[in-house]
């Protein structure tokens, strides 16, 4: 047994910037004999080299606290609405969507699907870690269930493009390779929902935008939704320096941003209050699996709503940090040892 873990996790949030979250493991456990400093802790999964030397008094106390707690309760699972380049990868998104701690955002997803059917092409633009990738997978799952006969194609736009292709390649050749479709696929008439994550990487592909996206209408052909980390908030998604021969214009009802607007009162990347409350309930339930129930007072929930503004990554980062903090872990194990001031917030 060792002392406290010194490892930290850095989480990037648009609301809070970089959050350095210390590992809450107060005393590591390792299989013996120890042959290397790289042996993994059975509590927090960090190596022995990142743990302090053991102190007999604190180690014994910490050991008793950990007996009823699962190792997974110490791991910061920031699964909701995080940009895959910051916290995860595309192959983990399906796991995120199916996670019981995941807010499914049913109202937002349903409203987004309705809008896509109405206008043909929708551009969802938001900063990294604002929930685009997760929302794109939630949309994919929702439409597959609601429209089992409709083909749903999802991709994260590749950088670089597949071998043999470049930004000037014909749109059908690029799309065939990315979506692994037959060479004779008629993209202009295909009956499908096409979901493109990291769509900002496609901005330089002139033919994709000029010959394919620009030609889409609500009444025929495919439906397309583009999730982008940057781009012009104006009606010209590619900005004034658009590489296309003529500018591409999106109306206000085709543009979804991080915040709700008068044009899009039901659509935004930020959580609604109902979605925020759902996240809080799920996280509290998750951390209540290992002994003492973890609940937040209504005052604290309101305060977290105010400081995060419903930012998905910010909400989950704050909740996970609160649940994994040393004070909270100690209080959950020995509530009688702490003052009533903390119990005003953690019920």
C-alpha positions in Angstrom: 0.0 0.0 0.0 1.2 3.5 -0.9 0.3 7.0 0.0 -1.9 9.5 -1.9 -1.9 9.6 -5.7 -0.4 12.7 -7.2 -1.8 12.3 -10.7 -3.9 15.0 -12.2 -6.3 15.2 -15.1 -6.6 18.3 -17.3 -10.0 19.0 -18.7 -10.6 21.8 -21.2 -13.8 23.7 -20.8 -14.9 26.8 -22.8 -16.6 28.1 -19.6 -13.8 27.4 -17.1 -10.7 27.1 -19.3 -8.3 24.3 -18.3 -9.4 22.5 -15.1 -6.6 20.5 -13.4 -8.4 17.8 -11.4 -6.4 15.8 -8.9 -6.9 12.1 -8.5 -9.0 11.5 -5.4 -7.2 8.2 -4.5 -6.0 8.7 -0.9 -4.0 5.5 -0.7 -3.0 3.2 -3.6 -3.3 -0.6 -3.6 -0.9 -2.8 -5.6 -0.3 -6.4 -6.2 2.9 -7.7 -4.5 5.7 -8.4 -5.0 6.4 -5.0 -6.6 8.9 -5.5 -9.5 8.5 -2.1 -11.1 7.3 1.5 -10.5 4.9 1.1 -13.4 2.6 -1.4 -11.6 -1.0 -0.1 -11.8 -3.0 1.0 -8.7 -6.0 -1.2 -8.1 -8.0 1.8 -6.9 -7.3 4.6 -9.4 -5.4 2.8 -12.2 -2.4 5.2 -12.0 1.1 3.8 -11.6 3.0 3.4 -8.4 5.4 6.1 -9.5 2.7 8.6 -9.2 1.9 7.8 -5.6 3.5 9.2 -2.5 5.2 7.1 0.1 2.8 5.4 2.5 2.1 6.9 6.0 0.8 4.1 8.3 -1.8 6.1 10.0 -3.4 7.6 7.0 -3.1 4.4 5.0 -5.0 2.4 7.5 -7.8 5.0 7.7 -8.0 5.4 3.9 -8.1 1.6 3.5 -11.3 1.3 5.6 -12.9 4.1 3.6 -12.3 2.4 0.3 -13.6 -1.0 1.2 -17.2 -0.4 0.0 -16.3 1.8 -2.9 -15.7 0.6 -6.5 -12.5 1.7 -8.3 -14.7 3.1 -11.1 -16.1 5.7 -8.7 -12.7 7.4 -8.7 -12.3 7.6 -12.4 -13.4 10.9 -14.0 -15.8 9.8 -16.7 -16.5 13.1 -18.5 -18.7 11.4 -21.0 -21.3 14.0 -21.8 -20.9 16.5 -24.7 -17.1 16.5 -24.9 -15.2 17.1 -28.1 -13.4 13.9 -29.1 -10.1 15.7 -29.9 -10.0 16.9 -26.2 -11.4 14.0 -24.1 -12.1 11.0 -26.2 -12.0 9.5 -29.7 -14.6 8.7 -32.3 -14.6 5.0 -31.6 -15.7 5.7 -28.0 -18.7 7.8 -29.0 -21.1 4.9 -29.3 -20.1 3.9 -25.7 -20.8 7.4 -24.6 -24.2 7.5 -26.1 -25.2 4.1 -24.6 -23.8 5.1 -21.1 -26.6 5.1 -18.5 -25.2 8.3 -17.1 -25.7 10.0 -20.5 -28.4 12.6 -21.0 -30.2 11.5 -24.2 -31.4 15.1 -24.9 -34.6 13.7 -26.4 -36.4 17.0 -26.9 -33.3 18.7 -28.5 -32.6 15.7 -30.8 -36.3 15.5 -31.9 -36.4 19.2 -32.6 -33.1 18.9 -34.6 -34.5 16.1 -36.7 -37.7 18.1 -37.4 -35.6 21.0 -38.5 -33.4 18.9 -40.8 -36.5 17.5 -42.5 -37.9 21.0 -42.9 -34.9 22.7 -44.5 -32.7 19.9 -46.0 -29.3 21.1 -44.7 -28.5 22.2 -41.1 -25.2 23.7 -39.9 -24.5 23.2 -36.2 -21.5 25.3 -35.1 -19.9 25.5 -31.7 -16.6 25.7 -29.9 -14.6 22.5 -29.1 -16.1 20.5 -26.1 -19.5 22.0 -26.6 -21.2 18.7 -27.3 -21.3 18.5 -31.1 -19.9 14.9 -31.5 -22.2 13.5 -28.8 -25.2 15.3 -30.2 -24.4 13.9 -33.7 -24.4 10.3 -32.3 -27.6 10.9 -30.4 -29.2 12.1 -33.6 -28.0 9.1 -35.5 -29.4 6.7 -32.9 -32.7 8.6 -32.7 -33.3 8.6 -36.4 -32.4 5.0 -36.8 -35.0 4.2 -34.2 -37.7 6.6 -35.6 -37.1 5.8 -39.2 -35.8 2.2 -39.5 -36.2 2.3 -43.3 -34.1 5.4 -43.8 -30.4 5.0 -44.5 -28.3 7.0 -41.9 -24.7 7.7 -42.7 -22.4 9.1 -40.0 -18.7 10.2 -40.3 -16.1 12.3 -38.7 -14.6 14.1 -41.7 -11.1 12.6 -42.1 -7.8 14.6 -42.0 -6.2 13.9 -44.4 -8.6 12.6 -47.0 -8.2 8.9 -48.0 -5.3 8.1 -50.2 -5.7 9.1 -53.8 -8.0 12.0 -53.0 -7.4 15.7 -52.4 -9.5 18.8 -51.8 -10.2 19.3 -55.5 -11.5 15.7 -56.0 -15.1 15.2 -57.2 -17.6 15.1 -54.4 -19.0 11.6 -55.3 -15.5 10.1 -55.1 -14.8 11.7 -51.7 -18.2 10.7 -50.3 -17.9 7.1 -51.6 -14.6 6.6 -49.9 -15.6 8.3 -46.6 -18.9 6.4 -46.3 -17.7 3.2 -47.9 -20.4 3.3 -50.5 -20.5 1.8 -54.1 -18.9 3.7 -56.9 -22.2 4.2 -58.6 -24.0 5.8 -55.7 -26.2 8.7 -56.8 -25.5 11.2 -54.0 -27.8 13.9 -55.4 -30.8 11.6 -55.2 -29.9 9.2 -52.3 -32.6 8.9 -49.7 -30.6 9.2 -46.6 -29.6 11.3 -43.6 -26.0 12.2 -43.8 -24.4 13.3 -40.5 -20.9 14.9 -40.9 -19.0 15.6 -37.7 -15.8 17.8 -37.7 -17.3 19.3 -40.9 -15.0 22.3 -40.7 -12.4 20.0 -42.2 -14.5 19.8 -45.3 -14.6 23.6 -46.0 -11.7 23.4 -48.4 -13.3 20.6 -50.5 -14.9 22.8 -53.1 -16.8 20.2 -55.0 -18.4 18.8 -51.8 -19.9 22.2 -51.0 -20.5 23.6 -54.4 -21.8 20.5 -56.3 -23.4 18.6 -53.4 -24.3 20.6 -50.3 -25.4 23.7 -52.2 -27.7 21.7 -54.4 -29.7 20.0 -51.6 -33.3 21.0 -51.2 -35.9 20.1 -48.5 -38.2 18.4 -51.1 -35.8 15.8 -52.6 -32.5 14.1 -52.2 -30.6 13.5 -49.0 -30.8 15.4 -45.7 -27.5 16.7 -44.4 -26.4 18.0 -41.0 -22.9 19.4 -40.5 -21.3 19.7 -37.1 -18.4 22.2 -37.1 -16.0 23.6 -34.6 -15.7 26.9 -36.4 -17.1 28.8 -39.3 -18.8 32.1 -40.0 -21.9 32.7 -37.8 -23.4 34.7 -40.6 -25.5 33.4 -43.5 -22.3 32.4 -45.3 -20.9 29.4 -43.5 -17.6 29.5 -45.3 -17.1 33.2 -44.8 -16.3 36.0 -47.3 -13.3 34.0 -48.5 -15.4 31.0 -49.6 -13.4 28.7 -52.0 -16.6 28.0 -54.0 -17.2 29.8 -57.3 -20.3 31.5 -55.8 -21.1 32.0 -52.1 -23.2 29.5 -50.2 -25.9 30.9 -48.0 -27.7 29.3 -45.0 -30.8 31.0 -43.6 -31.2 31.5 -39.9 -33.4 28.4 -39.5 -30.5 26.4 -41.0 -27.9 27.6 -38.5 -27.7 26.2 -34.9 -25.3 27.6 -32.5 -24.2 27.1 -28.9 -27.0 29.3 -27.5 -30.7 29.4 -28.2 -32.0 32.3 -30.2 -35.4 33.8 -31.2 -35.1 31.9 -34.5 -34.2 28.6 -32.8 -35.7 28.7 -29.3 -35.7 24.8 -29.0 -32.2 24.2 -30.5 -28.8 24.8 -29.1 -25.7 22.9 -28.0 -26.0 24.2 -24.4 -28.2 22.1 -22.1 -31.7 23.3 -21.4 -32.6 23.5 -17.7 -34.5 20.2 -18.0 -31.5 18.5 -19.6 -29.2 20.0 -17.0 -31.4 18.6 -14.2 -31.4 15.2 -15.9 -27.6 15.2 -15.9 -27.5 16.1 -12.2 -29.9 13.3 -11.4 -28.0 10.8 -13.4 -24.6 11.8 -11.9 -25.9 11.7 -8.4 -27.4 8.3 -9.0 -24.1 7.0 -10.4 -22.1 8.2 -7.4 -24.7 6.8 -5.0 -23.9 3.3 -6.0 -21.0 2.9 -3.6 -22.4 3.6 -0.2 -23.7 6.9 1.2 -26.2 8.6 -1.2 -24.8 11.6 -3.1 -27.3 14.4 -3.4 -27.0 18.1 -4.0 -29.2 20.7 -2.4 -31.5 22.8 -4.6 -29.5 25.9 -3.8 -26.3 24.2 -5.0 -28.0 22.9 -8.2 -29.2 26.4 -9.0 -25.7 27.8 -8.4 -24.1 25.2 -10.7 -26.7 26.0 -13.4 -25.8 29.7 -13.1 -22.0 29.2 -13.3 -22.0 26.6 -16.1 -24.8 28.2 -18.1 -25.6 24.6 -19.2 -22.3 24.0 -21.0 -22.2 20.2 -21.3 -18.5 19.6 -20.6 -18.5 22.3 -17.9 -21.5 20.7 -16.1 -20.1 17.2 -16.0 -16.6 18.4 -15.1 -17.9 20.3 -12.1 -20.1 17.5 -10.9 -17.4 14.8 -11.3 -14.9 17.0 -9.5 -17.4 17.7 -6.7 -18.2 14.0 -6.3 -14.5 12.9 -6.5 -13.1 15.6 -4.2 -11.3 14.6 -1.0 -13.8 16.5 1.2 -16.8 14.8 -0.5 -15.3 11.3 -0.3 -14.4 11.8 3.4 -17.9 13.2 4.1 -19.6 10.4 2.3 -17.7 7.9 4.4 -17.8 9.7 7.7 -20.6 12.4 7.6 -20.7 12.8 11.4 -17.1 14.1 11.4 -17.9 17.1 9.3 -19.7 20.4 10.1 -23.2 21.0 9.1 -22.1 23.6 6.7 -21.2 21.0 4.0 -24.5 19.1 4.6 -26.3 22.3 3.6 -25.1 21.5 0.1 -24.7 17.7 0.1 -27.8 16.2 1.5 
